[in-house]
Amino acid sequence: MSKKQYFVVILILGALSTISPFSIDMYLPGFPSIAKNLGTSIANVQLSLTSYLVGIAIGQLFYGPLLDRFGRKKPLYIGLLIYVLASMACAWSNSVENLILMRFVQAIGGCAGMVAAQAMVRDIFPVNKTAQAMALLMLVIAVSPMIAPTVGGFVTAHYDWHTVFMILAGITLVILMASYFFLPDGAKPDHEVSLKPKQVVKKYVEVTKNRQFLVYMLIGGVAGAAPFAYISGSADVFMNIYGVTEQQYGWIFALLAFSMIGSTQLNHILLKKFTSEQIIKVALTYQTIIGFAMILGVWNGWLNVYTLIGMMFIFLTGHGLCNPNAAALTLAPFSRNAGSAAAMMGSMRMAMGGVVSGAVSIFHNGTASPMVIMMTFCAVGGLLTLVIDTNQKKVEKKRKALEDEKHHSMAV
């Protein structure tokens, strides 16, 4: 593969991976406009984000087996076509209920790009180049939260929210054509892969029997849902409560996205001196402290827009530290069934994100309280899961030591 081909393939795979992040972030500045245009509340518009996250959670579980059974390209093309049509339907929505439904369908189609891109990295590149390719892919994905809201804010301010969805449809259509003409086929169809529900469920059940997987999937799922509380509530908080414009909101979102990206890069340095478990514990501890400080500040009206942004910046750095370490520990026990484990982990995170964003919508009260409370709830939930597991391990270790001592005494 020439350098030019390598660049093109990475660019297309990166574009496929960013479809869902762009779909989440790009329309956030339009929340107030959507609510006004559809004659509904911000809380109801937030449910369109929840439905998208639920769609991704469900879709990921199905695309893994489909991509193995039918090859990478056919399920990818069908998924992207569904996404394009659903995006146009979102743009033409005349009620919030229709928007919520079409966002769910859009997610089912869009997550094909995310799952297929990760699978095709393993197919296209040799083993010694896979890590490098994945790192470049992650870099492309990391940039999307910084660009999408800024572009969305500009489009909403100068055109309208409908245009955002038409742009998403247009971009994805270009990605679909680029995938058809320039992307290698990847793995061939494997007709031995069973699509019977019983066999698929059996694989997932087998994965969940591993204790380490379960514990760190829960930690990553619960603690990792905190950014979704922020994503769901931030448009209303910053634009309606603090009065920033759509474009200013885009820049705020980009800054806070940088906090997560920057701390992810810092993680590489910290791992040279500390274990993943230690980093997770410290990150969740200081997120919990900052979270309660935000709740107290919002409750008493102590925080202006700058202090809230500053505290959220510090809080979200914890996500950049916790998330990759929890993912690594979740998948560490598997040499076989790694694909099923990864799909289940991703699905769990998106499902929790859907629950948390839904809670922000349900408890919407015209203040920043629902957002910061749910962010703190996620950090506390992750920390409690870690503490409980650590204590159980200590008890089991002590019990085993006593049993060994007892057996030794009986032998003597």
N, C-alpha and C positions, 0 to 999 in steps of 0.2 A: 504494500500500500504506500503510495507516494505521500509526501507531506501535504500536498493540496487535497488529496482524497481523505487523508486523516482529518484535516481541518473541517472539511465539508461534512463528514460523517459525525464528528463530535458536535458540530453546530446543529445538525438535524436532530440528533439524540437529545441534545440540550433543549432545543425548541420543543420537542415532544414532552420532555419532563416539566417544562414551565407552563404548559397549557392550564393545568389546574391551579397553580399558584397565581397566575395572571387572572384567572376566572374568579378567584376569591378576592384578590386585592384591588383589581382595576375598577370595580364598580362601587367600592366602599364610599368614595367621596360623593357619589350620587344618591346616597340613602335619603337625605332630606328632600331632594328633588323627586325621587321615586314616590316617597310617602305623600307629598303634596299632589303630584300628578295623578296618582291612583286613588286619592281620597282616603288614605288610611294612615295608620300610626307608624312611627319608626320601629316600634316593637314588632309589628307585623312584617315589616320589610326585613328585619333581622332574621325572621324565620326562613327567608329565602336563602340565607347563608347556612342556617342549620340544615335545611333540606339538601343543599349541595354537599355538605360534609357527610351526611348520612349516605348519600349516593356514592361518594368515593369509598366509604367504609364497606358498603355492600359490593360494589363493583370490583374492588381489589381481590376479593375472595373468589370471584368467578373467572377473571381474566387469566390467572395463573394456569389452571388446567386447559383453558381454551387455547392459549398461546402454545402450549406443549402439544396439544392434539392436532391443531390445524396449521401449525407454523406461525411465524410472527406477523406476517404481512396481512393476511385476510382478516383476522380479528381486529388488527390495528385500523385497517381501512374502514371497516364497519363502524367501529367505535368513533373514529374521527368524523365520519359522515353523520352519525347520530348527533354528535356534538354541534356540528355546523347547523343542522336543521333546528336543534333545540335552542341554539343561541339566537337564531332568527325569530323563533317563537317567543323567546324572552323579550326581544326588542318590540314585538307586536303585542305584548301582553296588555290587556286593558283592565285587569284586576290583579290584586296582590295574590289571590289564590292561584290564578293561572301562572303567575311568575314563580311562586313557590314550587308548583308541580314541574314546570319546565326547567327550573334550576336542578331539580332532582334528576331529570332525564339527561340534562347537560352533563352532570357529574358522571353518570353511568357511562356516557360516551367518552368524556374527556380523560378519565383515569386509565383508559386503554394506552394512551401515550406514555404515561408515567410507568406503568408496569412493563410495557413492551421495551421501552428504552433501557431499563435496567437489565432485562433479559438479553437484549441484543448486544450489550457491552460484553457480556460473557461469551456470546456467540462469535462476534466479529474480531475481537482482539485476542492475541495470545496471552497466556497466563501471566507472563512477566510484564505485560503492558496493561493489564486490566486495572490495577490500582491507579496507575497514572491517568487512564481514560476516565475512571470514576471520579477522580479528583477534579479533572477539568469539567466534568458533567456537573458536579456539585457547585463549582464556581459559577457556572452559567445559571444554575437554579438559585444560588444565593443572591445574584444580582436582581432577580425578578421582583422581590418585595420592595426594592429601592426604586425601581422604574415604574411598576404598574400603577400605584396610587397617584404618582405625580402625573403620569399620562392621563389617568382617569379623571383627576381633578381638572386638568386643562380641557379635556373633551367635554366634561359636564358643564364647565363654566362657559365655554365658547359655543357649544352645540346643545346637546341634551343627553340624558342617561340612555335613551334608546340607541344612540350612536355608539356607545361603549360596547353593547352586545353585537352590533353589526361589525364593528372593528374586530372583536374576538372571533366572529364567524369567518371574516375575511382572512385574518392571520392564520387560522387553523386550516383553511382551505389551501393556502400557500404551503403550509407544512405538510399537508396530505400529498400535494403534488410533488414536493421535494422528496418525500419519503418514497413515492412510487418510482421516480426517475433516478434518484441518486443513492438511495440507501440499500445496502446489500440485504439479501433475503434472510440471513441468520439461520437458525436451526431449522431443519426440515420437519415436516409434520410427523408426529409419532402416533400412529394409530393404535398403539398398545395402551396409551394413556386412557384411563377410564373416566368417563364423564358422569357415571352413575352417582347420584347423590350419596348413596351409602359409602362408596369407596372414597369420595372426596371428604366426607365428614369423618371417616375413619382415620384419614391422615391427620386432620386437624386435632382430633381427640388424642391421637398418639403424641402429638407435639405438646399438648397441654399437661401431659402427665409428668413433664420435667419441671421440678420445683423452681430451679433457677430461672427458667423461661417465664414461668407464671409470675414470680415475684417482680422481675425487672420489666416484664411487659406491663404489669399493673403500675409500677413506679413511672415508667416512661409514658404510659397511657394517661394516668391521672395528672402527674406533674406536667407532662407535655401538652396538656389541654389548656394550660394557662394563657398562652398566646391567642387562643381562639376566643377566650373571654374578652381579651383586649381588642382583637380584630372585630368582634361582634359589636362591642360597645363604643369603640373609640370615635367613630364618625359622629354619633350623637353627642358624645361628651365634648369633643373638641369644637365641633361646628355649631351645635345648638346651645350648649351650656357656656363654653368659653368664647364663642363667636368668631372663630377663625374661618377663613374662606376655604373653598374647595382646594385651591392650589396650595395654600398654606398647610392644609391638612395633609396633602400629598408629601410635602417636605418633612412634616413631623413624622409621618409614617415611615419615610425613608430613613430618617435619623434613628428611629427606634428599631428598624430592621437591621441597621448597621450594628446595634448593640449585640444582637444575636449572632450575626456573621463574624464580628470581631472576636467575640469570646470563643467561638468555635475554633478559630485559628489559634487562640491562646491555649486551647486544650492540648494541642500537640506538644507544647513546651511543658505544661504541667504534668503530663503523663511520664515525663522523664524522671520526675521526682516522687510522684504520688500514684497510688492505684486508682482505678476507675471508681471503686467503692468510696474511697476517701473524697474524691472530687464531687461525687454525687451528694454525699452527706453534707459537705460544706455549702454547696450551691443551694440545696433545699433549705438548709438552716437559715442562710442569710436572706433567701427569698421569703421565707416565713416571717422573719423580723421586719423586712421592708414592707411586706404585704399588710401586716397589722398597723404599721406606721401610716400607710396610705389610707386604710380604713378610718383610723383615728383622725387623720388630717381632713379627709373628705367629710366625715361626720360633723366636725367642728368648723368647717369652712376655712381651714387654715391654708389650703393649697391654691395658689394661682396657677395659671397655665404652665409657667416655667418650672415651678417646683414639682408639679405633677409629672411633667415630661422627664425631669431629672430622676425622680424616684422610679418611674417606670423603666427608664433606661437601665438603671442599676438592677432592677428586678429581672428584666428580660435577658441580661447577661447570664443570669443563672440558667436560663433555658439553653443557651448556647453551650454551657458546660455540662449540664445534666443530660441533655438529649442524646448526643453521640455516645456517651459512656453507657447509658442505659440500653441503647440499641446494641452496642457491642456485647454487653453482658447477656442480653436477651438471646442473641443468636449464637453465643460462644459454645453452648453444649452440643451443637448440631454439625455433623458432617453430612449425614443424610437428612432429608426433609427440611433442608435449609430454606428452600423456596416456600414451602407451606408455612414455616415459622415466620419468615419475613412478611408474607401476605397477611398472616394473622396479626402480627405486630402492627403493621401499617393500618389494618382495619380497626384494631382496638383503639389506636390513637385518633383516627378520624371519628370513630363512634363517640369517644369521650369528648372530642372537640364539638361534635353535634349536640351532645347533652349539655355541655357547658354554655355554648352559644345560645341554645334554646332557653336555658335558665336565665341568662342575661336579658333575653327578650321578655320572658314571662314576668320577671321581677322589675321590669323597667318602671322607673318612678320619676324620671326627669332629673336625676342626679347621677353622679359617677359611682355611687355606692354599689349597684349590682355588678358593675364591671370589676371594681377592685376587690369586692368580697369574693367573687368567683375566682379571680386570679389567686387570691390568698388561700381559698379552699383547696385549689389544686396543689399548691406548694405544701400545705399542711397534710393533705391526703398522701402525697408521695413520701413525705418525711415519716409519717406514721407507719406506712407500709414497710419502709426500710428499717425503722426502729423495731417493729414487731418481729420481722424476719431475723434481724440480728440477735434479738433476745432469745428467740426460739432456737437458733443455732447454738447459742451459749448453753441453754438448758439441755439440748440434745447431746452436746459435747460432754457436759458434766455427767449426764446420765450414763453415757457410754463409758466414761472413765471409771465411774463407780461400779458398773457391771464388769468391766475388765479387772478391776481390783478384786471384786468378789470372786470371779472365776479363778484368779491367781491364788487367792487365799485358800479356796477349796482344793485346788491342785496341790498346794503345799501340805 
